[in-house]
Structure formats: structure tokens, C-alpha cells
Amino acid sequence: MTTLHRAVFSLSRGRLLGRAGGMPVVILTTTGRRSGRSRRTMLNAPIVDGDRVILVASYGGDPRHPAWFLNLLDEPRVGLTLGGQDRPMRARVASAEEKVELWPAIVGAYRGYGAYQRRTDRQIPVVVLEPHAGHCPPRAGKWPGCDESG
């Protein structure tokens, strides 16, 4: 995505330009593992199944994990903006069995994920985001179901 696309998406809170490559575009809000500051990352979500959202920490097949993934390992309370709605979520890494089950649908949504996995020696993590009422990311008081204490 271009800088202009990111700006329009961000300003519209995902209501405009909400799809890329046939997949929904989301904003994932994590807490920086070193800084403790709120970090927002635009990502594609290959699977949105009701309230459950699946993300892929592919980093384009790079040998390193993306920063957003490392952040959610340290603090699984995350925020998700999807279709203009902010949602408090809890992130977890899919089990090996879950990944085997989800991978065909992930690659079906975007076959590049398969190429990324072949490009790297690391196992690309699949992240499951699930709603968690009252389980809010730090400083998310403006979100439905969250209070100022996070």
C-alpha cells in the first residue's frame, strides 16, 4: 500500500480502502515491548470468521519475525480496527494443529503466504485474535467495553 492509501484508510478508520488483495485490511494496535507505547500496524486478515480474526506473521518471508508479532507475544492484549470498529482482542499463536487446519484457507486467500513460507527457514506464525470483553489494550479507554484503566 502507498502512503496515501495508509492515510485514507487510517483517517476513515478502515471504512475506505478496507480491502487489499481481496482480504480485509485491519489496524492492529499492540504495545511496544521496549517502549511501552501504542503501536499501530496495517495488516491483511486472510480469515475473518465471525468475531475471530486470523493474521499471518509472514514479514514477506524474512528470516525475522515482524515487530508487531514480538510485541503481542509480550502483551497479548491488543486492539483491532476492522470496518471502522475498534475492538479489544486477545492474541495468541495458533497451535501446530490449528495452523495445519487454517493454512489451506490462508493460502487460498493469498497464495503469496505459501511462497513466503518456502522462502524462509522459520515457521511463519499464525495469530488468532479473539474478542475478550474487558481485556483491553493499555490506554484503550475510548473503545467499547474498555474503561480508562485498560
Secondary structure as the mmCIF struct_conf table of DSSP 4:
data_model
#
loop_
_struct_conf.conf_type_id
_struct_conf.id
_struct_conf.beg_label_comp_id
_struct_conf.beg_label_asym_id
_struct_conf.beg_label_seq_id
_struct_conf.end_label_comp_id
_struct_conf.end_label_asym_id
_struct_conf.end_label_seq_id
HELX_RH_AL_P HELX_RH_AL_P1 THR A 3 LEU A 11
TURN_TY1_P TURN_TY1_P1 SER A 12 GLY A 14
BEND BEND1 ARG A 15 LEU A 17
STRN STRN1 ARG A 19 ALA A 20
TURN_TY1_P TURN_TY1_P2 GLY A 21 GLY A 22
STRN STRN2 MET A 23 THR A 31
TURN_TY1_P TURN_TY1_P3 ARG A 33 SER A 35
STRN STRN3 SER A 38 ASN A 44
BEND BEND2 PRO A 46 PRO A 46
STRN STRN4 ILE A 47 ASP A 49
TURN_TY1_P TURN_TY1_P4 GLY A 50 ASP A 51
STRN STRN5 ARG A 52 VAL A 56
HELX_RH_3T_P HELX_RH_3T_P1 TYR A 59 GLY A 61
BEND BEND3 PRO A 63 ARG A 64
HELX_LH_PP_P HELX_LH_PP_P1 HIS A 65 PRO A 66
HELX_RH_AL_P HELX_RH_AL_P2 ALA A 67 ASP A 74
STRN STRN6 ARG A 77 LEU A 82
TURN_TY1_P TURN_TY1_P5 GLY A 83 GLY A 84
STRN STRN7 GLN A 85 VAL A 93
HELX_LH_PP_P HELX_LH_PP_P2 ALA A 94 SER A 95
HELX_RH_AL_P HELX_RH_AL_P3 ALA A 96 ALA A 109
TURN_TY1_P TURN_TY1_P6 ARG A 111 ARG A 111
HELX_RH_AL_P HELX_RH_AL_P4 GLY A 112 ARG A 119
BEND BEND4 ASP A 121 ARG A 122
HELX_LH_PP_P HELX_LH_PP_P3 GLN A 123 PRO A 125
STRN STRN8 VAL A 126 PRO A 131
TURN_TY1_P TURN_TY1_P7 ALA A 133 GLY A 134
HELX_LH_PP_P HELX_LH_PP_P4 CYS A 136 PRO A 137
TURN_TY1_P TURN_TY1_P8 PRO A 138 ARG A 139
TURN_TY1_P TURN_TY1_P9 GLY A 141 LYS A 142
BEND BEND5 TRP A 143 TRP A 143
TURN_TY1_P TURN_TY1_P10 PRO A 144 GLY A 145
TURN_TY1_P TURN_TY1_P11 GLU A 148 SER A 149
#
